[in-house]
Amino acid sequence: MNRRRFMKNAMLTGLVYGVGGLPTFINESSAAFQSLGSKRVLLNLMLEGGPDLRHFIVPEYSANTNSFGYHYWRNRTRAHGISNTASAMQNHWNNQFDHRSHNGITFGIAKTCGWFTQMWDAGHVAIINNAYSIDSRAHDHATLVMNQGNRNSEAGQLNRSGWGGRLAVSAGENAIGLTHIPSRFCFGPDGSNINAVDNSHLISVANSRSIGFHEFNHAENARYERRQDQAARAAKSYYKSLHAQLPNDSIYQRFLEHETKIRYFGDLIQQRLATVPIPPRIEALYESNVVGINNPSALLFRRNFGEQIRNAYDTLASHDLLDARVLSMELSGWDTHGDQAEDINENLEDVFGADKGLSALWQALELDAGTNVNRENLVMLIAGEFGRQLRDNGGNGTDHGEGNMMFMIGEKVTGGLYGDLFPEAEIDRIQDQDISTPDILGLTQIDQHFGSLCDWVVSGSSGVVFPDRANAQIEQVGMFSNLFHV
Amino acid sequence: MIILVVQRFSQWLTGRIKHVLLLSLMSFIAFQTPVVQAKLNEDDPALSAILSAIHLLLLDDTPGGPVKLGFDSLNSHHYGYNYGQGNYKDGLTLHFDAQSEPVTICFDAVDVQVGELTIELNSLQIDVLTSGHQCLTFQPNETHAGENNLTFIHHRPGERWGIHDILHDYERKHWLSLPSLTENEWNNLAVRKTLQVFAFGGHATDAQIQTWADMPADVAIKEMLNFEPHNLKLSPLPSGEKYPEPASLDGTFWGFRTYLGDLNSNLPIELHAVEEDNYERIGLRVDNYNTQGAWSRMATTRGLNPFRQKIGYWETNYHMAVNLDAAVTHRQLTYYYDTIMNAHEAGLPYKTVIAEAAKSAAVAMQYAHNENRWVQDSINGGYQNGPFICECNEDFAREIHQLFFGILGEQDPLGLSHHEDVTIPETAKALTDMRVDYDDDNERLPEVITFQTEYHHIEQVNVLNRMINGADAAAKIDHIADIAIAHPESLATLPILIVSGLADDDLSVDEQTQLRAAWASMPSKNFLEFVQAYAVSKLFHAPDRVKYFPSIDRFIYIANKLIHDNTEALLDLYDIASTYTPDRSFVAENVEVFRPLHNVFGGQTGVEASDAPVVMENNYNRFVVREYKQARTDCDDCDNGAPWLKDWAKIIPKQAGVYRADDVAQWLWQHFVGDGGKYYGAVERAHLVALMATDRDLNQLYCVQERRIAEGIVPSQSDINHNRTPLELLERDGPNPYRCDDELSAAEIVLLEKGFTTAELQATDMAALIDEMGNRIIDLESVDAHDREEANREIGQGINFILATPFIMAEEAQ
């Protein structure tokens, strides 16, 4: 019986408790960082707020008034925080971006995103262009659709499964939420019904290094008067009783399920991590003065993202105990209506900077190669709920648009551009003042490339994860047939 | 008996002598008991009997006539025999008019013995009368057309009885088309549920809760939920309150922060704070950093209005959220809070409340449309000499529709793209030249917007397919509000947003339909009336309603249940809002008031909290690891240099003059969980009485008991000589070979972690043990200060147990 089945039975019977109940798994958990082996894992990073990814992957500046680069820069100076002169635009292009060409298209990658550039150069980055979920530019609705992977979801239809949950369940394994509140992306389907939720395959690892309940310490032999121990014994005993007596349809059952998972997986994770120190480069993302890290700028602007990176590392270290197949992270703060240059650059650097968020995780996995981590079988998906408009606004930012870029990064990803990076048709639209909110037209819907990704992670899974894929729009039929190389 | 004696004595007397004697007796009683008149209708049987006898002898015996009941009108008179007005020695007849729908006649009966009175409807007996609050329900086919007679026939002439507070009304009343609870359904538990959801539990006394339960629901709810800055029924000052000022000073957020930050205010400020230049106190001022701390105190301080704070918190953290992590200043936020709540208090239509919020400096700073200007283009036409353009962002132009009014544009008759490409950019034009310019004189940003026209798009704009006029942005916002509040999407969304945000995480399609109908039925949308009508409706009290508590709601609710007076609230003794303790409550669960988790999309929702295992984990550990916080009993000098002592005797009622552990446990469960005892069973009782009546937990006692049995240990001769009870034998430190707390064996560990079934606890040995614990007296009134302190600490340990259960994480209807 694997842990998943064990958990299912245990949750039904309330058996997952105390000493003596889990000897096999506790012994397993004493091992060090475990290899992914042949198991493929998805790490999904949702950029909440509608990220302007055209801000960090930009066209080459050109003085040619018929060129894409000319119109892009003429309409984006405020968002980039530069003056509206040709020299300023040229200098910005020259100095702030690493220049790359692909199939005759020249583009720049912001220099603050050094790791992204490295991964591009290594051929590990797929840039999917003109991608979108639905035509709504409302954050909550578009985010819901992105997380649920369900274009039929209406605003406020919260009780539907997430596509990450469906993918994990299709493998018979678990989705792991690394955020404080698990994303709806991780919510599992209720049987074959994707429009209902069953979270028995969802495990929350919001703080991998402290997960668990305070327990009465048998070894310390504390005296009975010690009130913490009294409280711990009473609470633990009481929850055991509740498992047996609380009706199955009680609204409080979800808390008992949390209690079961925290107690069980908390123990396992803590025992595993006792032999797995936090890599200093990762710890330095959210803590100051880490031994061995002398770079004070290692800290992220958003430390919570650093803690998620640690959770991701720890979950990969414990993936065998958790039956982890899908990992979920989030980073907010991308809704840059104003002062975009300042806000978005911080976020971009946190995510893509050299030695920053994803870079630190990637390096840590490589450094741990001696412990048999198989980085080849990890793929990262990075996307927001929608894009932004082609022209910047009066607040030095950009307003909501439809299409956007989405990224897949991994050693088995076939690097390159998928879809037209800078569609020529945008030139007319950006100049047409009758179009008040020109944006990137969505040409490829998420079902298409997310479906291909699902099939790589779990062979043949796209049919159940994205059952409506055949009706989803795609810029060019067959464009994702080689998205991954085995 | 007293009546009979006086009656017989009076038969021996005649005329003037009788009257002189009785008048003397009456004067004597009145002199001896100055409160007699005031207590005339109270239930002191002996005194009542004497007075009744006097009444009987002195007044004539003419029977009282029938009483006509108005419809939907409370008759608060008192009728009966030797009770209230009139002489209804043989009974009372009530006349009432039939209605086309089922009706109820509700009343309170006093001093009625079994079989003393029967009840007839139109001469047919239908029931017997009992004491207490009760309602009779009549179907239309059970009554006659026109006037009907409800008669109470008294079968024991001479004995006292009475009824009062009679209400004739529809059984199934509707308010704003929502079906209201019947009088029978509106009870103590319904009141508690209402307060739990809409007022962070409120601060009302048990007596006040019962008073509301005895009132008609639609009357009670107006006392419970209103927007006055001070609601002294919902938030009374306890007897002997040392810090009563909040009940009379300016009750706005601004006023309260001024009181908190004024060094001359009467406050229980901690001594060390004075030594540190009053750092914490000054931090609570309107300009300073601790806006969360000030608000948390306002929600827990007695003499204010926790319902007002609940709605203020919801409006500013969820519905029309702004964020101190954006550019909003503390001063602007405080003013914003009051702008909304003062508009609510004034009873303004909801469109006006929303418009006032939309015109605030806080919202302008949040979305940065204070920078929006209608100017000549500086890009395509050279420097400021091209065509006029909107130098704007579209952020609030979108969200005023979506978040404030619930309009996504999906029902735009010209399509969603029209909403995106026309309504939103046009709204951005309307929101131009709203200035929040830095005030150099006062060196701060102002809390109000200056609406100017120099850079305003003066012309009308096309918003929601209507032409919007207005000389400046303020006028245009008002016009947009007029249109938006009646927009079909808003009519469909706003009532759901309100109810799901405040009270129900599982609205059915049918319930949503009813709520929309109720909202639509108001020509001018009144938020308070809608909430009041909903709070006494069958929808809110439907068995399948559930509300998961967001972390902040749970913390404030728990604080309100722990706190007894303003010393505890103002000092933040339970570390709800503390800004410096490392394990402070809000931060531990990744929430902060006025820093909503999803920025303008609002704070952590109840569903999110319930979906997050770490929230449950934190709550559990808080009441286990940091048990000492809730069990805190004293401080040496925190109260302005004076000590503070916890005293649960102030609010826990005694039963039969004592604090039995069983009674206290049951009261605490109801006080904190408020479920009417639904989840209070044998297991809960056993754990609670063990923690509060012994210095042990149930499992430790059980372990010792089982080990003694297993080893065949029997009471010693000394135990027998001292009549030691089974519980006392388990509690003995020595000579007791099995204390289950030292060098634990595997068997002992199993016993210490055992979960009990109800059947196990009802087995003879355990049942006797638990009964013995339940019958112990908790020494809350001991003359010994140490014993009192211990008693309070043990109650704190019981509270920790309750708060670690899942029942504190969510609330369900009756």
Interface residues (C-beta under 8 A of the other chain):
Chain A: G14 Y17 G18 V19 G20 R74 N75 N84 D135 S136 R137 A138 H139 D140 H141 A155 L158 H180 I181 P182 N199 S204 A206 N207 I211 G212 F213 H214 F216 H218 N221 A222 R223 Y224 E225 R227 Q228 Q230 A231 A232 R233 A234 A235 K236 S237 Y238 Y239 K240 S241 L242 H243 A244 Q245 I251 Y252 R254 F255 L256 H258 E259 K261 I262 S332 D335 H337 G338 D339 N393 G394 G395 G397 D399 H400 Q433 I435 S436 T437
Chain B: Y367 A368 H369 E371 N372 R373 S378 I379 P387 I389 C390 E391 C392 N393 E394 D395 R398 Q402 L408 E410 L416 S417 E420 D421 V422 I424 P425 V546 Y548 N590 L597 H598 N599 F601 Q604 V607 E608 A609 S610 D611 A612 P613 V614 M616 E617 Y620 N621 F623 V624 V625 E627 Y628 A631 G681 V683 E684 H687 A690 L691 D695 R696 D697 L698 N699 Q700 R739 C740 D741 D742 E743 L744 A746 I749 V750 L752 E753 K754 G755 F756 T757 T758 Q797 N800 F801 A804 T805 P806 F807 M809 A810 E812
